[in-house]
Amino acid sequence: MSILREGFRKDNKKELEKRFEKIYTKFKVLTLLCILITMFVMPIHIISAAALDQSENGQSEIPLGNPEGMMPIPEEAQLEDVSNPDHIIGTGTPESCTAEAFTQAVALGGTIVFNGGTEPFTITLTETAKIFNNANPDVIIDGGGLVTLSGGDHVRILYMNTADPEQVWTTSHAQNQDHPRLTVQNLHFTSGNSI
């Protein structure tokens, strides 16, 4: 009788180990999937969230910020001062605000504003605007509430990565860099693609 019990326990143990291994494998796959979603898919949705409801002219109908919010905005979260910009994209018309001028300004860093007139307009990027780690330590992009940046469903809109050697390392450890510091304000994003 005890031999039968011992055999039964060994069989149960093997079966439990097999089940545990299957569950553990599924857990590892799900964990990896969650990490990938967090790294690649969620940023697209977060960046595009303000532009989900599009009007006929391609502009988001969702207001910037939280106009009906009841809580005061902390001092640290106030808008950055853009009264003395380093780069002005455009010369007064939406057509003068080119994707090339924007991506070049982002590569140089500093404060970037737009002069595309008084009506909302969209700039569709043909390449990703990349922030370089060794350029101006502060990058402030202000759309004045009129600009929508679009990836055209083909490109990522903005890219900043202190660990990417192509964006120039400024320290031996990416986690030790205190810059660049990116601020995006009064600006809509739509149709970005990080794949």
N, CA and C atoms as a LAMMPS dump frame, in Angstrom:
ITEM: TIMESTEP
0
ITEM: NUMBER OF ATOMS
585
ITEM: BOX BOUNDS ff ff ff
-5.0000000000000000e+02 5.0000000000000000e+02
-5.0000000000000000e+02 5.0000000000000000e+02
-5.0000000000000000e+02 5.0000000000000000e+02
ITEM: ATOMS id mol type element x y z
1 1 1 N 0.809 -1.186 0
2 1 2 C 0 0 0
3 1 3 C 0.858 1.258 0
4 2 1 N 1.937 1.261 0.816
5 2 2 C 2.801 2.438 0.888
6 2 3 C 3.539 2.649 -0.437
7 3 1 N 3.834 1.573 -1.156
8 3 2 C 4.484 1.698 -2.47
9 3 3 C 3.55 2.408 -3.436
10 4 1 N 2.255 2.069 -3.396
11 4 2 C 1.277 2.739 -4.25
12 4 3 C 1.181 4.228 -3.926
13 5 1 N 1.17 4.553 -2.622
14 5 2 C 1.097 5.962 -2.214
15 5 3 C 2.324 6.732 -2.701
16 6 1 N 3.499 6.12 -2.557
17 6 2 C 4.742 6.776 -2.968
18 6 3 C 4.719 7.032 -4.477
19 7 1 N 4.279 6.043 -5.261
20 7 2 C 4.16 6.207 -6.709
21 7 3 C 3.161 7.289 -7.068
22 8 1 N 2.05 7.34 -6.357
23 8 2 C 1.023 8.348 -6.583
24 8 3 C 1.578 9.743 -6.297
25 9 1 N 2.338 9.886 -5.199
26 9 2 C 2.922 11.185 -4.84
27 9 3 C 3.92 11.652 -5.909
28 10 1 N 4.737 10.709 -6.405
29 10 2 C 5.712 11.077 -7.433
30 10 3 C 5.012 11.525 -8.71
31 11 1 N 3.953 10.803 -9.1
32 11 2 C 3.191 11.176 -10.29
33 11 3 C 2.548 12.536 -10.098
34 12 1 N 1.967 12.771 -8.932
35 12 2 C 1.345 14.066 -8.648
36 12 3 C 2.383 15.19 -8.659
37 13 1 N 3.548 14.897 -8.092
38 13 2 C 4.606 15.905 -8.047
39 13 3 C 5.05 16.265 -9.462
40 14 1 N 5.228 15.234 -10.318
41 14 2 C 5.619 15.485 -11.704
42 14 3 C 4.543 16.286 -12.432
43 15 1 N 3.289 15.926 -12.215
44 15 2 C 2.186 16.636 -12.845
45 15 3 C 2.131 18.096 -12.378
46 16 1 N 2.309 18.297 -11.071
47 16 2 C 2.32 19.658 -10.528
48 16 3 C 3.488 20.461 -11.093
49 17 1 N 4.659 19.83 -11.215
50 17 2 C 5.811 20.52 -11.779
51 17 3 C 5.56 20.922 -13.228
52 18 1 N 4.932 20.032 -14.002
53 18 2 C 4.595 20.346 -15.395
54 18 3 C 3.621 21.522 -15.463
55 19 1 N 2.591 21.471 -14.619
56 19 2 C 1.612 22.569 -14.591
57 19 3 C 2.277 23.888 -14.195
58 20 1 N 3.121 23.813 -13.153
59 20 2 C 3.811 25.017 -12.7
60 20 3 C 4.687 25.586 -13.811
61 21 1 N 5.395 24.709 -14.535
62 21 2 C 6.27 25.15 -15.614
63 21 3 C 5.458 25.844 -16.715
64 22 1 N 4.296 25.274 -17.05
65 22 2 C 3.435 25.895 -18.063
66 22 3 C 2.964 27.269 -17.599
67 23 1 N 2.519 27.356 -16.355
68 23 2 C 2.051 28.634 -15.812
69 23 3 C 3.189 29.644 -15.779
70 24 1 N 4.365 29.215 -15.335
71 24 2 C 5.518 30.099 -15.251
72 24 3 C 5.916 30.602 -16.638
73 25 1 N 5.889 29.709 -17.642
74 25 2 C 6.207 30.112 -19.013
75 25 3 C 5.21 31.148 -19.509
76 26 1 N 3.918 30.91 -19.262
77 26 2 C 2.902 31.886 -19.662
78 26 3 C 3.118 33.216 -18.946
79 27 1 N 3.485 33.172 -17.672
80 27 2 C 3.739 34.383 -16.901
81 27 3 C 4.904 35.171 -17.504
82 28 1 N 5.992 34.457 -17.886
83 28 2 C 7.134 35.126 -18.488
84 28 3 C 6.742 35.792 -19.81
85 29 1 N 5.962 35.096 -20.622
86 29 2 C 5.517 35.649 -21.903
87 29 3 C 4.64 36.871 -21.672
88 30 1 N 3.705 36.789 -20.739
89 30 2 C 2.827 37.924 -20.441
90 30 3 C 3.619 39.107 -19.897
91 31 1 N 4.6 38.836 -19.051
92 31 2 C 5.442 39.906 -18.516
93 31 3 C 6.195 40.597 -19.638
94 32 1 N 6.788 39.843 -20.53
95 32 2 C 7.502 40.412 -21.667
96 32 3 C 6.55 41.215 -22.54
97 33 1 N 5.375 40.687 -22.779
98 33 2 C 4.375 41.391 -23.581
99 33 3 C 4 42.72 -22.93
100 34 1 N 3.806 42.715 -21.621
101 34 2 C 3.484 43.96 -20.901
102 34 3 C 4.604 44.975 -21.037
103 35 1 N 5.839 44.522 -20.931
104 35 2 C 6.985 45.425 -21.073
105 35 3 C 7.016 46.017 -22.475
106 36 1 N 6.814 45.183 -23.479
107 36 2 C 6.826 45.675 -24.862
108 36 3 C 5.694 46.66 -25.114
109 37 1 N 4.521 46.374 -24.588
110 37 2 C 3.393 47.294 -24.747
111 37 3 C 3.713 48.622 -24.083
112 38 1 N 4.273 48.566 -22.886
113 38 2 C 4.617 49.785 -22.171
114 38 3 C 5.649 50.597 -22.939
115 39 1 N 6.626 49.93 -23.533
116 39 2 C 7.7 50.637 -24.228
117 39 3 C 7.3 51.177 -25.59
118 40 1 N 6.48 50.44 -26.328
119 40 2 C 6.251 50.806 -27.711
120 40 3 C 4.825 51.24 -28.04
121 41 1 N 3.845 50.584 -27.482
122 41 2 C 2.468 50.879 -27.862
123 41 3 C 1.884 52.014 -27.042
124 42 1 N 2.059 51.966 -25.719
125 42 2 C 1.459 52.989 -24.868
126 42 3 C 1.913 54.401 -25.198
127 43 1 N 3.228 54.643 -25.486
128 43 2 C 3.606 56.015 -25.819
129 43 3 C 2.852 56.572 -27.006
130 44 1 N 2.548 55.711 -27.986
131 44 2 C 1.793 56.184 -29.147
132 44 3 C 0.411 56.626 -28.711
133 45 1 N -0.24 55.803 -27.871
134 45 2 C -1.581 56.14 -27.437
135 45 3 C -1.578 57.361 -26.533
136 46 1 N -0.584 57.479 -25.667
137 46 2 C -0.517 58.64 -24.789
138 46 3 C -0.279 59.89 -25.615
139 47 1 N 0.675 59.826 -26.534
140 47 2 C 0.979 60.976 -27.362
141 47 3 C -0.204 61.339 -28.236
142 48 1 N -0.942 60.344 -28.717
143 48 2 C -2.05 60.609 -29.623
144 48 3 C -3.372 60.843 -28.913
145 49 1 N -3.418 60.655 -27.598
146 49 2 C -4.694 60.7 -26.889
147 49 3 C -5.424 62.013 -27.062
148 50 1 N -4.689 63.113 -27.113
149 50 2 C -5.341 64.415 -27.222
150 50 3 C -5.909 64.665 -28.603
151 51 1 N -5.625 63.808 -29.541
152 51 2 C -6.074 64.048 -30.901
153 51 3 C -7 62.956 -31.414
154 52 1 N -7.617 62.204 -30.53
155 52 2 C -8.483 61.114 -30.964
156 52 3 C -9.743 61.616 -31.652
157 53 1 N -10.265 62.739 -31.209
158 53 2 C -11.487 63.283 -31.773
159 53 3 C -11.111 64.362 -32.765
160 54 1 N -11.091 64.044 -34.045
161 54 2 C -10.65 64.976 -35.067
162 54 3 C -11.85 65.659 -35.727
163 55 1 N -11.678 66.948 -36.004
164 55 2 C -12.703 67.653 -36.771
165 55 3 C -12.36 67.518 -38.246
166 56 1 N -13.156 68.151 -39.11
167 56 2 C -12.937 68.018 -40.542
168 56 3 C -11.609 68.619 -40.986
169 57 1 N -11.12 69.652 -40.292
170 57 2 C -9.867 70.276 -40.71
171 57 3 C -8.646 69.572 -40.131
172 58 1 N -8.827 68.43 -39.467
173 58 2 C -7.72 67.655 -38.955
174 58 3 C -7.257 68.084 -37.583
175 59 1 N -7.879 69.09 -37.005
176 59 2 C -7.478 69.565 -35.69
177 59 3 C -8.291 68.852 -34.614
178 60 1 N -7.677 68.67 -33.48
179 60 2 C -8.354 68.025 -32.374
180 60 3 C -9.41 68.958 -31.805
181 61 1 N -10.553 68.399 -31.465
182 61 2 C -11.609 69.182 -30.845
183 61 3 C -11.538 69.107 -29.328
184 62 1 N -10.561 68.387 -28.817
185 62 2 C -10.368 68.277 -27.379
186 62 3 C -9.551 69.476 -26.935
187 63 1 N -10.019 70.238 -25.955
188 63 2 C -9.27 71.424 -25.536
189 63 3 C -7.955 71.049 -24.865
190 64 1 N -6.979 71.941 -24.989
191 64 2 C -5.702 71.722 -24.333
192 64 3 C -5.864 71.841 -22.832
193 65 1 N -5.09 71.076 -22.102
194 65 2 C -5.095 71.172 -20.648
195 65 3 C -6.352 70.615 -20.026
196 66 1 N -6.748 71.189 -18.913
197 66 2 C -7.925 70.762 -18.173
198 66 3 C -8.726 72.015 -17.812
199 67 1 N -9.432 72.601 -18.793
200 67 2 C -10.076 73.899 -18.574
201 67 3 C -11.146 73.896 -17.481
202 68 1 N -11.739 72.744 -17.196
203 68 2 C -12.759 72.697 -16.155
204 68 3 C -12.209 72.136 -14.839
205 69 1 N -10.906 71.994 -14.753
206 69 2 C -10.284 71.454 -13.552
207 69 3 C -10.493 72.363 -12.359
208 70 1 N -10.654 71.763 -11.185
209 70 2 C -10.925 72.526 -9.967
210 70 3 C -9.682 72.694 -9.097
211 71 1 N -8.651 71.924 -9.36
212 71 2 C -7.458 71.982 -8.528
213 71 3 C -6.455 72.965 -9.133
214 72 1 N -5.78 73.733 -8.298
215 72 2 C -4.765 74.651 -8.824
216 72 3 C -3.575 73.872 -9.389
217 73 1 N -2.949 74.422 -10.396
218 73 2 C -1.781 73.795 -10.989
219 73 3 C -0.571 74.169 -10.141
220 74 1 N 0.227 73.18 -9.721
221 74 2 C 1.41 73.494 -8.906
222 74 3 C 2.376 74.411 -9.657
223 75 1 N 3.114 75.191 -8.933
224 75 2 C 4.072 76.134 -9.522
225 75 3 C 5.028 75.434 -10.483
226 76 1 N 5.493 74.226 -10.114
227 76 2 C 6.44 73.494 -10.952
228 76 3 C 5.835 73.047 -12.273
229 77 1 N 4.509 73.017 -12.363
230 77 2 C 3.849 72.522 -13.571
231 77 3 C 3.285 73.638 -14.444
232 78 1 N 3.597 74.876 -14.115
233 78 2 C 3.132 75.996 -14.927
234 78 3 C 3.809 75.959 -16.298
235 79 1 N 3.238 76.672 -17.253
236 79 2 C 3.823 76.737 -18.593
237 79 3 C 5.202 77.379 -18.542
238 80 1 N 6.074 76.896 -19.402
239 80 2 C 7.407 77.489 -19.529
240 80 3 C 7.296 78.821 -20.265
241 81 1 N 8.183 79.738 -19.951
242 81 2 C 8.233 81.035 -20.622
243 81 3 C 8.84 80.858 -22.009
244 82 1 N 8.101 81.257 -23.04
245 82 2 C 8.595 81.127 -24.415
246 82 3 C 8.656 82.502 -25.096
247 83 1 N 8.73 83.562 -24.299
248 83 2 C 8.721 84.921 -24.849
249 83 3 C 10.016 85.274 -25.58
250 84 1 N 11.082 84.512 -25.348
251 84 2 C 12.354 84.772 -26.014
252 84 3 C 12.842 83.472 -26.661
253 85 1 N 12.179 83.037 -27.748
254 85 2 C 12.496 81.719 -28.321
255 85 3 C 13.841 81.698 -29.041
256 86 1 N 14.426 80.513 -29.078
257 86 2 C 15.653 80.293 -29.849
258 86 3 C 15.347 80.035 -31.319
259 87 1 N 14.171 79.443 -31.573
260 87 2 C 13.791 79.096 -32.947
261 87 3 C 12.32 79.435 -33.164
262 88 1 N 12.027 80.133 -34.257
263 88 2 C 10.647 80.418 -34.652
264 88 3 C 10.421 79.694 -35.972
265 89 1 N 9.509 78.735 -35.952
266 89 2 C 9.204 77.955 -37.153
267 89 3 C 8.105 78.692 -37.918
268 90 1 N 8.387 79.091 -39.156
269 90 2 C 7.394 79.747 -39.996
270 90 3 C 7.553 81.246 -40.064
271 91 1 N 6.875 81.81 -41.073
272 91 2 C 6.924 83.259 -41.309
273 91 3 C 5.532 83.861 -41.388
274 92 1 N 4.549 83.194 -40.763
275 92 2 C 3.218 83.773 -40.708
276 92 3 C 2.124 82.973 -41.38
277 93 1 N 2.493 81.916 -42.116
278 93 2 C 1.481 81.077 -42.763
279 93 3 C 1.722 79.623 -42.361
280 94 1 N 0.666 78.821 -42.38
281 94 2 C 0.86 77.399 -42.061
282 94 3 C 1.865 76.716 -42.999
283 95 1 N 1.846 77.093 -44.279
284 95 2 C 2.752 76.476 -45.261
285 95 3 C 4.215 76.764 -44.953
286 96 1 N 4.477 77.894 -44.298
287 96 2 C 5.865 78.243 -43.981
288 96 3 C 6.4 77.451 -42.787
289 97 1 N 5.534 76.785 -42.085
290 97 2 C 5.947 75.963 -40.938
291 97 3 C 6.223 74.55 -41.438
292 98 1 N 7.438 74.316 -41.85
293 98 2 C 7.763 73.042 -42.492
294 98 3 C 8.248 72.005 -41.486
295 99 1 N 8.056 70.753 -41.855
296 99 2 C 8.526 69.638 -41.035
297 99 3 C 10.048 69.678 -40.921
298 100 1 N 10.727 70.042 -42.001
299 100 2 C 12.189 70.089 -41.997
300 100 3 C 12.695 71.133 -41.003
301 101 1 N 12.078 72.324 -40.997
302 101 2 C 12.492 73.379 -40.07
303 101 3 C 12.273 72.933 -38.628
304 102 1 N 11.165 72.239 -38.383
305 102 2 C 10.883 71.77 -37.036
306 102 3 C 11.913 70.735 -36.583
307 103 1 N 12.192 69.733 -37.412
308 103 2 C 13.134 68.683 -37.01
309 103 3 C 14.539 69.257 -36.815
310 104 1 N 14.926 70.244 -37.618
311 104 2 C 16.231 70.886 -37.44
312 104 3 C 16.289 71.652 -36.13
313 105 1 N 15.209 72.356 -35.791
314 105 2 C 15.166 73.119 -34.539
315 105 3 C 15.236 72.183 -33.335
316 106 1 N 14.516 71.067 -33.396
317 106 2 C 14.537 70.105 -32.287
318 106 3 C 15.946 69.553 -32.099
319 107 1 N 16.657 69.283 -33.183
320 107 2 C 18.024 68.765 -33.092
321 107 3 C 18.958 69.76 -32.405
322 108 1 N 18.692 71.043 -32.561
323 108 2 C 19.525 72.074 -31.934
324 108 3 C 19.122 72.337 -30.489
325 109 1 N 17.874 72.031 -30.151
326 109 2 C 17.387 72.262 -28.786
327 109 3 C 17.028 73.713 -28.562
328 110 1 N 16.707 74.034 -27.304
329 110 2 C 16.295 75.387 -26.971
330 110 3 C 14.782 75.529 -27.01
331 111 1 N 14.329 76.769 -27.028
332 111 2 C 12.895 77.066 -27.029
333 111 3 C 12.41 77.215 -28.467
334 112 1 N 11.374 76.461 -28.813
335 112 2 C 10.856 76.405 -30.181
336 112 3 C 9.395 76.835 -30.167
337 113 1 N 9.053 77.835 -31.004
338 113 2 C 7.669 78.281 -31.169
339 113 3 C 7.338 78.297 -32.655
340 114 1 N 6.065 78.546 -32.966
341 114 2 C 5.602 78.516 -34.348
342 114 3 C 4.946 79.844 -34.71
343 115 1 N 5.147 80.27 -35.961
344 115 2 C 4.5 81.467 -36.496
345 115 3 C 3.797 81.059 -37.782
346 116 1 N 2.62 80.451 -37.605
347 116 2 C 1.89 79.943 -38.765
348 116 3 C 0.531 80.603 -38.935
349 117 1 N 0.342 81.784 -38.365
350 117 2 C -0.937 82.472 -38.478
351 117 3 C -1.786 82.27 -37.238
352 118 1 N -3.082 82.602 -37.386
353 118 2 C -3.986 82.587 -36.236
354 118 3 C -4.979 81.432 -36.24
355 119 1 N -4.923 80.59 -37.263
356 119 2 C -5.821 79.444 -37.36
357 119 3 C -5.059 78.153 -37.079
358 120 1 N -5.739 77.146 -36.534
359 120 2 C -5.072 75.86 -36.281
360 120 3 C -4.555 75.219 -37.572
361 121 1 N -3.413 74.551 -37.475
362 121 2 C -2.856 73.86 -38.637
363 121 3 C -2.052 72.643 -38.175
364 122 1 N -1.774 71.76 -39.141
365 122 2 C -1.052 70.514 -38.869
366 122 3 C 0.243 70.476 -39.663
367 123 1 N 1.3 70.045 -39
368 123 2 C 2.581 69.792 -39.671
369 123 3 C 2.767 68.275 -39.685
370 124 1 N 2.865 67.701 -40.87
371 124 2 C 3.067 66.252 -40.99
372 124 3 C 4.546 65.98 -41.201
373 125 1 N 5.116 65.254 -40.264
374 125 2 C 6.546 64.962 -40.318
375 125 3 C 6.833 63.804 -41.261
376 126 1 N 7.946 63.903 -41.96
377 126 2 C 8.386 62.816 -42.827
378 126 3 C 9.538 62.046 -42.185
379 127 1 N 10.101 62.621 -41.114
380 127 2 C 11.116 61.938 -40.321
381 127 3 C 10.938 62.357 -38.869
382 128 1 N 11.426 61.524 -37.975
383 128 2 C 11.29 61.767 -36.544
384 128 3 C 12.151 62.95 -36.124
385 129 1 N 11.594 63.824 -35.296
386 129 2 C 12.361 64.927 -34.714
387 129 3 C 13.136 64.362 -33.532
388 130 1 N 14.467 64.383 -33.623
389 130 2 C 15.309 63.746 -32.612
390 130 3 C 16.021 64.782 -31.754
391 131 1 N 15.949 64.563 -30.448
392 131 2 C 16.594 65.439 -29.477
393 131 3 C 17.984 64.891 -29.196
394 132 1 N 18.999 65.736 -29.381
395 132 2 C 20.377 65.323 -29.139
396 132 3 C 20.777 65.682 -27.716
397 133 1 N 21.423 64.736 -27.053
398 133 2 C 21.776 64.89 -25.645
399 133 3 C 22.829 65.962 -25.4
400 134 1 N 23.633 66.293 -26.403
401 134 2 C 24.701 67.269 -26.225
402 134 3 C 24.33 68.644 -26.785
403 135 1 N 23.083 68.817 -27.209
404 135 2 C 22.625 70.128 -27.678
405 135 3 C 22.164 70.926 -26.457
406 136 1 N 21.335 71.903 -26.656
407 136 2 C 20.824 72.715 -25.554
408 136 3 C 20.197 71.808 -24.504
409 137 1 N 20.536 71.973 -23.22
410 137 2 C 20.008 71.058 -22.203
411 137 3 C 18.495 71.147 -22.011
412 138 1 N 17.896 72.274 -22.389
413 138 2 C 16.442 72.43 -22.285
414 138 3 C 15.842 72.505 -23.671
415 139 1 N 14.839 71.668 -23.893
416 139 2 C 14.102 71.699 -25.153
417 139 3 C 12.65 71.983 -24.789
418 140 1 N 12.154 73.135 -25.235
419 140 2 C 10.78 73.538 -24.95
420 140 3 C 10.099 73.745 -26.295
421 141 1 N 9.019 73.014 -26.518
422 141 2 C 8.267 73.132 -27.776
423 141 3 C 6.882 73.626 -27.417
424 142 1 N 6.516 74.8 -27.92
425 142 2 C 5.221 75.41 -27.621
426 142 3 C 4.465 75.647 -28.921
427 143 1 N 3.299 75.013 -29.049
428 143 2 C 2.496 75.141 -30.256
429 143 3 C 1.497 76.277 -30.225
430 144 1 N 1.469 77.038 -29.134
431 144 2 C 0.557 78.172 -29.05
432 144 3 C -0.908 77.778 -29.115
433 145 1 N -1.213 76.509 -28.914
434 145 2 C -2.59 76.039 -28.975
435 145 3 C -3.129 75.907 -30.385
436 146 1 N -2.279 76.111 -31.382
437 146 2 C -2.736 76.074 -32.775
438 146 3 C -2.114 74.941 -33.589
439 147 1 N -1.032 74.367 -33.107
440 147 2 C -0.245 73.425 -33.912
441 147 3 C -0.539 71.979 -33.52
442 148 1 N -0.724 71.152 -34.539
443 148 2 C -0.783 69.706 -34.374
444 148 3 C 0.388 69.115 -35.13
445 149 1 N 1.175 68.297 -34.452
446 149 2 C 2.261 67.573 -35.112
447 149 3 C 1.765 66.166 -35.423
448 150 1 N 1.919 65.766 -36.675
449 150 2 C 1.449 64.456 -37.115
450 150 3 C 2.618 63.614 -37.591
451 151 1 N 2.574 62.334 -37.24
452 151 2 C 3.55 61.384 -37.768
453 151 3 C 3.075 60.762 -39.063
454 152 1 N 1.892 61.164 -39.521
455 152 2 C 1.359 60.636 -40.774
456 152 3 C 1.188 59.128 -40.76
457 153 1 N 1.042 58.548 -39.571
458 153 2 C 0.94 57.098 -39.394
459 153 3 C 2.199 56.355 -39.839
460 154 1 N 3.289 57.087 -40.094
461 154 2 C 4.509 56.441 -40.588
462 154 3 C 5.727 56.648 -39.702
463 155 1 N 5.796 57.786 -38.998
464 155 2 C 6.99 58.056 -38.203
465 155 3 C 6.623 58.423 -36.773
466 156 1 N 7.57 58.181 -35.876
467 156 2 C 7.468 58.655 -34.5
468 156 3 C 7.612 60.177 -34.567
469 157 1 N 6.909 60.893 -33.716
470 157 2 C 6.948 62.351 -33.769
471 157 3 C 8.206 62.885 -33.09
472 158 1 N 8.442 62.51 -31.851
473 158 2 C 9.616 62.96 -31.107
474 158 3 C 10.385 61.757 -30.58
475 159 1 N 11.711 61.923 -30.5
476 159 2 C 12.546 60.857 -29.969
477 159 3 C 13.591 61.477 -29.059
478 160 1 N 13.633 60.989 -27.816
479 160 2 C 14.651 61.42 -26.858
480 160 3 C 15.099 60.183 -26.102
481 161 1 N 16.421 59.909 -26.103
482 161 2 C 16.925 58.711 -25.457
483 161 3 C 18.365 58.956 -25.028
484 162 1 N 18.578 59.11 -23.73
485 162 2 C 19.929 59.366 -23.238
486 162 3 C 20.839 58.153 -23.382
487 163 1 N 20.272 56.975 -23.587
488 163 2 C 21.073 55.755 -23.72
489 163 3 C 21.408 55.418 -25.166
490 164 1 N 20.961 56.231 -26.1
491 164 2 C 21.212 55.975 -27.514
492 164 3 C 22.505 56.686 -27.934
493 165 1 N 23.552 55.92 -28.289
494 165 2 C 24.815 56.569 -28.652
495 165 3 C 24.691 57.47 -29.886
496 166 1 N 23.72 57.22 -30.746
497 166 2 C 23.543 58.064 -31.924
498 166 3 C 23.018 59.458 -31.546
499 167 1 N 22.463 59.58 -30.344
500 167 2 C 22.004 60.888 -29.861
501 167 3 C 23.086 61.539 -28.998
502 168 1 N 24.236 60.957 -28.938
503 168 2 C 25.464 61.426 -28.279
504 168 3 C 25.39 61.262 -26.763
505 169 1 N 26.232 60.389 -26.254
506 169 2 C 26.325 60.202 -24.806
507 169 3 C 27.068 61.382 -24.2
508 170 1 N 26.593 61.853 -23.069
509 170 2 C 27.285 62.947 -22.381
510 170 3 C 27.859 62.494 -21.045
511 171 1 N 27.523 61.284 -20.626
512 171 2 C 28.104 60.696 -19.42
513 171 3 C 28.339 59.222 -19.703
514 172 1 N 29.025 58.563 -18.788
515 172 2 C 29.289 57.133 -18.983
516 172 3 C 28.075 56.274 -18.645
517 173 1 N 27.093 56.84 -17.952
518 173 2 C 25.887 56.109 -17.577
519 173 3 C 24.665 56.951 -17.923
520 174 1 N 23.802 56.431 -18.764
521 174 2 C 22.639 57.195 -19.221
522 174 3 C 21.754 57.654 -18.068
523 175 1 N 21.657 56.858 -17.01
524 175 2 C 20.78 57.225 -15.901
525 175 3 C 21.34 58.394 -15.088
526 176 1 N 22.589 58.791 -15.334
527 176 2 C 23.192 59.903 -14.599
528 176 3 C 23.024 61.244 -15.3
529 177 1 N 22.415 61.273 -16.446
530 177 2 C 22.276 62.519 -17.186
531 177 3 C 21.109 63.336 -16.647
532 178 1 N 21.362 64.623 -16.39
533 178 2 C 20.278 65.496 -15.928
534 178 3 C 19.644 66.247 -17.093
535 179 1 N 20.12 66.007 -18.284
536 179 2 C 19.551 66.647 -19.466
537 179 3 C 19.725 65.722 -20.667
538 180 1 N 19.002 65.914 -21.709
539 180 2 C 18.112 67.044 -21.967
540 180 3 C 16.819 66.95 -21.153
541 181 1 N 16.221 68.115 -20.944
542 181 2 C 14.928 68.216 -20.269
543 181 3 C 13.924 68.708 -21.308
544 182 1 N 12.907 67.906 -21.569
545 182 2 C 11.928 68.204 -22.613
546 182 3 C 10.621 68.693 -22.008
547 183 1 N 10.122 69.82 -22.549
548 183 2 C 8.796 70.316 -22.201
549 183 3 C 8.013 70.494 -23.493
550 184 1 N 6.819 69.912 -23.549
551 184 2 C 5.925 70.078 -24.689
552 184 3 C 4.655 70.709 -24.136
553 185 1 N 4.254 71.853 -24.701
554 185 2 C 3.077 72.538 -24.178
555 185 3 C 2.279 73.177 -25.312
556 186 1 N 0.976 73.297 -25.087
557 186 2 C 0.061 73.932 -26.047
558 186 3 C 0.182 73.33 -27.444
559 187 1 N 0.285 72.008 -27.502
560 187 2 C 0.581 71.316 -28.747
561 187 3 C -0.19 70.014 -28.804
562 188 1 N -0.702 69.68 -29.976
563 188 2 C -1.392 68.407 -30.182
564 188 3 C -0.466 67.468 -30.95
565 189 1 N -0.595 66.159 -30.661
566 189 2 C 0.112 65.12 -31.401
567 189 3 C -0.932 64.174 -31.975
568 190 1 N -0.681 63.712 -33.197
569 190 2 C -1.591 62.725 -33.784
570 190 3 C -0.825 61.815 -34.743
571 191 1 N -1.335 60.626 -34.921
572 191 2 C -0.875 59.666 -35.936
573 191 3 C 0.609 59.347 -35.858
574 192 1 N 1.156 59.269 -34.647
575 192 2 C 2.542 58.857 -34.49
576 192 3 C 2.674 57.359 -34.648
577 193 1 N 3.845 56.892 -35.027
578 193 2 C 4.077 55.468 -35.232
579 193 3 C 5.478 55.136 -34.755
580 194 1 N 5.592 54.273 -33.741
581 194 2 C 6.908 53.921 -33.227
582 194 3 C 7.373 52.555 -33.707
583 195 1 N 6.629 51.944 -34.593
584 195 2 C 6.994 50.61 -35.07
585 195 3 C 7.936 50.714 -36.256
